[in-house]
Amino acid sequence: MVQIFKARELDDRGVGAMAEALAMDRAVLQYHLDRLEEAGLAKNTGGNYVDGTTYWALTSEGRRRVVEGKLS
């Protein structure tokens, strides 16, 4: 969640960019994003159909958890 919270550009919230920044396999990151979405903490905000990138953002509840939990 912190990675999405601190992202400055749209491209920083792409699955590939986040996986690289976190040194994590894309499939594992996608698993975690799916769980965050199920919990209402993150949402898929769209994608680039040319290169297949999908972008993610935190919900208001996700942002609250990062700030109030002092995760950032």
Backbone as JSON, one array per atom type, in Angstrom:
{
  "sequence": "MVQIFKARELDDRGVGAMAEALAMDRAVLQYHLDRLEEAGLAKNTGGNYVDGTTYWALTSEGRRRVVEGKLS",
  "N": [[0.82, -1.19, 0.0], [1.97, 1.2, 0.69], [3.72, 1.71, -1.4], [1.98, 2.39, -3.51], [0.75, 4.59, -2.34], [2.86, 6.44, -2.16], [3.49, 6.89, -4.8], [4.25, 9.05, -7.45], [3.76, 9.54, -10.13], [1.53, 8.4, -12.73], [2.58, 6.18, -14.1], [4.18, 5.08, -12.13], [2.41, 3.66, -10.63], [1.84, 1.44, -12.03], [1.63, -2.1, -12.54], [4.01, -3.44, -13.36], [6.04, -1.51, -12.84], [5.75, -1.18, -10.07], [6.3, -3.79, -9.19], [8.97, -4.01, -9.94], [10.12, -1.94, -8.37], [9.69, -2.96, -5.85], [11.13, -5.26, -5.93], [9.86, -7.68, -6.6], [8.13, -10.52, -7.83], [5.93, -10.19, -10.6], [3.53, -11.66, -10.64], [3.2, -12.38, -7.97], [2.96, -9.85, -6.82], [0.59, -9.06, -8.08], [-1.18, -10.87, -6.91], [-1.2, -9.87, -4.25], [-2.25, -7.32, -4.73], [-4.79, -8.03, -5.61], [-5.82, -9.09, -3.21], [-5.81, -6.76, -1.64], [-7.68, -5.3, -3.06], [-9.99, -6.87, -2.69], [-10.31, -6.42, 0.03], [-11.1, -3.84, 0.02], [-9.22, -1.82, -0.03], [-7.63, -1.03, -2.14], [-7.81, -0.25, -5.67], [-8.23, -1.14, -9.08], [-7.45, 1.1, -11.54], [-7.55, 1.28, -14.25], [-6.0, 0.86, -17.48], [-3.28, 0.54, -19.86], [-3.92, -0.27, -22.97], [-2.27, -0.78, -25.09], [0.31, -1.63, -24.21], [-0.41, -3.33, -22.17], [-0.26, -2.68, -19.47], [-1.52, -2.34, -16.18], [-3.03, -0.11, -13.87], [-3.03, 1.0, -10.48], [-4.7, 2.28, -7.55], [-5.07, 3.62, -4.25], [-7.93, 3.23, -2.18], [-10.09, 5.48, -0.35], [-10.19, 4.38, 2.19], [-7.89, 2.8, 2.15], [-5.88, 4.77, 1.98], [-6.36, 6.01, 4.43], [-5.61, 3.97, 6.2], [-2.87, 3.78, 5.68], [-1.94, 6.32, 6.49], [-2.94, 6.65, 9.16], [-1.89, 4.37, 10.3], [0.7, 4.98, 10.26], [2.42, 4.16, 8.22], [3.79, 5.25, 6.1]],
  "CA": [[0.0, 0.0, 0.0], [2.84, 2.37, 0.77], [4.24, 1.96, -2.75], [0.94, 3.11, -4.25], [0.56, 5.86, -1.64], [3.97, 7.36, -2.45], [3.68, 7.04, -6.25], [4.08, 10.43, -7.9], [3.28, 9.53, -11.51], [0.67, 7.28, -13.08], [3.42, 5.02, -14.45], [4.7, 4.5, -10.89], [1.37, 2.82, -10.08], [1.67, 0.28, -12.9], [2.06, -3.36, -11.91], [5.42, -3.7, -13.67], [6.89, -0.55, -12.12], [5.71, -1.5, -8.64], [7.0, -5.06, -8.98], [10.4, -3.72, -10.03], [10.52, -1.14, -7.21], [9.63, -3.81, -4.66], [11.91, -6.47, -6.21], [8.87, -8.74, -6.4], [7.58, -11.1, -9.05], [4.67, -9.55, -10.97], [2.4, -12.51, -10.26], [3.05, -12.27, -6.51], [2.41, -8.52, -6.58], [-0.81, -9.07, -8.51], [-1.89, -11.58, -5.85], [-1.38, -8.95, -3.14], [-3.17, -6.28, -5.18], [-6.12, -8.64, -5.6], [-6.27, -9.16, -1.82], [-6.11, -5.39, -1.22], [-8.95, -4.92, -3.7], [-11.04, -7.59, -1.97], [-10.46, -5.8, 1.35], [-11.57, -2.47, -0.17], [-8.12, -0.9, 0.24], [-7.04, -0.6, -3.41], [-8.66, -0.52, -6.82], [-7.64, -1.04, -10.41], [-7.98, 2.34, -12.11], [-7.52, 1.24, -15.7], [-4.77, 0.33, -18.03], [-2.81, 0.91, -21.19], [-4.22, -1.43, -23.79], [-1.18, -1.0, -26.04], [1.37, -2.45, -23.6], [-0.97, -4.26, -21.19], [-0.04, -2.24, -18.11], [-2.68, -1.94, -15.39], [-2.68, 0.87, -12.86], [-3.74, 0.83, -9.22], [-4.76, 3.4, -6.62], [-5.67, 3.29, -2.96], [-9.24, 3.8, -1.87], [-9.97, 6.38, 0.81], [-9.88, 3.53, 3.35], [-6.48, 2.43, 2.03], [-5.08, 5.94, 2.36], [-6.52, 6.18, 5.88], [-4.8, 2.95, 6.9], [-1.44, 4.13, 5.55], [-1.65, 7.5, 7.29], [-3.19, 6.41, 10.58], [-1.0, 3.32, 10.75], [2.05, 5.54, 10.15], [3.18, 3.25, 7.35], [4.58, 5.97, 5.11]],
  "C": [[0.87, 1.26, 0.0], [3.4, 2.72, -0.61], [3.23, 2.75, -3.57], [0.76, 4.5, -3.64], [1.63, 6.88, -2.04], [4.2, 7.6, -3.94], [3.36, 8.47, -6.68], [3.45, 10.49, -9.3], [2.38, 8.32, -11.74], [1.49, 6.03, -13.36], [4.0, 4.35, -13.21], [3.69, 3.56, -10.24], [1.03, 1.63, -10.98], [2.23, -0.97, -12.23], [3.54, -3.62, -12.15], [6.36, -2.8, -12.89], [6.91, -0.85, -10.63], [6.45, -2.78, -8.33], [8.51, -4.83, -9.0], [10.88, -2.95, -8.79], [10.57, -1.97, -5.94], [10.45, -5.09, -4.79], [11.04, -7.71, -5.99], [8.41, -9.25, -7.77], [6.22, -10.47, -9.33], [3.46, -10.36, -10.51], [2.14, -12.43, -8.75], [2.47, -10.9, -6.17], [0.94, -8.48, -6.95], [-1.68, -9.79, -7.48], [-2.2, -10.62, -4.69], [-2.34, -7.81, -3.51], [-4.61, -6.8, -5.18], [-6.67, -8.72, -4.18], [-6.62, -7.77, -1.29], [-7.43, -4.92, -1.82], [-10.12, -5.6, -2.99], [-11.34, -6.96, -0.61], [-10.95, -4.35, 1.24], [-10.5, -1.43, 0.07], [-7.46, -0.36, -1.02], [-8.0, -0.94, -4.53], [-7.86, -0.36, -8.1], [-8.28, 0.18, -11.07], [-7.94, 2.37, -13.63], [-6.2, 0.71, -16.2], [-4.44, 0.91, -19.39], [-2.98, -0.32, -22.06], [-3.13, -1.74, -24.81], [-0.12, -1.92, -25.44], [0.87, -3.38, -22.49], [-0.77, -3.87, -19.74], [-1.37, -1.92, -17.43], [-2.19, -1.06, -14.24], [-3.59, 0.71, -11.64], [-3.69, 2.1, -8.4], [-5.34, 2.89, -5.31], [-7.07, 3.89, -2.89], [-9.05, 4.76, -0.7], [-9.64, 5.58, 2.07], [-8.41, 3.1, 3.33], [-5.56, 3.56, 2.44], [-5.16, 6.17, 3.86], [-5.64, 5.21, 6.64], [-3.31, 3.28, 6.82], [-1.11, 5.28, 6.49], [-1.82, 7.21, 8.78], [-2.32, 5.31, 11.16], [0.46, 3.74, 10.7], [2.97, 4.63, 9.35], [4.08, 3.99, 6.37], [5.78, 6.65, 5.71]]
}
